[in-house]
């Protein structure tokens, strides 16, 4: 599954006044996150992706992802369980006059696709055990 969200980020905002957008996803494992930063944003858009109080992206809590006219892409292995599959994009734009739109794309697959064998199954196969 592939989820895509376009988010408008208002000008002259700070982390304290950041806009929060809920991303309603399905249960499964996030295997990729892409964030498209528009041309002329001059690294003035700051983005964090959260699950409740946990900062998923970037990993360092004091950090925020910033870029200009590029896609920042990362591989992940983060499981979302049923009933707990909503993420929040926290974004702010320090540009004085221009609003911008960012695009957040999330790849999500069932765990069985990304990790077809459990550790127990691999160990059993390596030891030649029939049990």
N, C-alpha and C positions, 0 to 999 in steps of 0.2 A: 504494500500500500504506500501511497505517496500523498502527503498532505501539503497544500500550498496556501499561504496566507499573505495578503498584501496589507500592509499596515502604514497608515499615515502618521507621521511624527511631526507635531506642531513645533514651530520655531520658538526660540527663546525660552526653552525649558531646561530644567536641571534635574539631577538625580532625585532631589527632594520633591520635584513636581512631575516626575516621569509619568508617562502614559502607560497604562497596563492593558494588555490585550490577551484575553483567554483564547487558548488554542485547544479545541475539543478534539481529542484523538481517540483511537481505538486502543484496546489492550494489545500488547505485543512488545517487541524489542526495537527501540530506536537504533538504527544502524548508521544513519547519516543525518547531519544537520547542515543546511546551506543557508547563508544569509547574503542577499544581494544588496549592496550599498550603491546608491545612484551616483551618477556623474555630478560633479560640483558640490557634493556634500562635504568635501574637504575635511574628512575625519571628524566632523562635528556632530554626527549621529552616534550615540552610544547605545549598545544593545546587550541585554542580559536575558537569559531564558531560565525560568524558575519552575520548580514543582513545589508548591506550597512555600515553605521557608528555605528550601534547599536550592542553591544556585547550581544548575546543571551545566550552564555554558556561559561564559568561560568558567573553568574550574576554580580559579582564584576569586574569592568573594569580593575583594576590593576592585577587581578588574571589570572592564566592559569591552566588548569587541567594537572596534572602530575601523573604518576603511573609506576609500573613495573610489567609485567606479570599478568595483570588483566584487567577486563572490568569495566569501570566506566559507570554506567547506571543512567539515571534520567528520571523521569516522567515530562512531560511538558503539557501545553495547550497554544500553540502559533500558531496563525492563519496566514497562508500565503494566500494572495489574488492573483487572476489571474494577471499576468504581474509583480508580485513582489514576485516570488517564488524561487529566487536564493540566496543561502547562500554561505559563504566563510569560509573555514577552514584556519586559520592562524596557522602555526606550525613551530617550530624551534627545533633544536637538538644541545645541548651544548656538546655532547660527542665529544671527540677530533678526533676519527678515524672511527667510525662505522655509517653507514647509517641504518635507520630502516624504517619499514613499519607499519603504523597504519591503523586500519579499523574503519570507522565511519558508523554506521547504524542508520537510521532515520525511525521511524514509523509515518505514515501520514494517516489520515482518514478524510472523510467529516465531517464537524461540526455537521450535523444532526445525525450522528451515535454516536458521543461522547457526544452531548448535545441535546437529542431528543425533549426536550420541552423548550420553551422560558419562561422567567420569567412571562410574561403576561399569557401564557397558564397555568402555574402552579398556578398562583394566581386565575385565573378563575376557575380551578378545585377545589382549596381549599375553595373558597367562594360559590361553587355550582352554579355559574353564567352560564346561558344558552347562553348569547350573544356571 
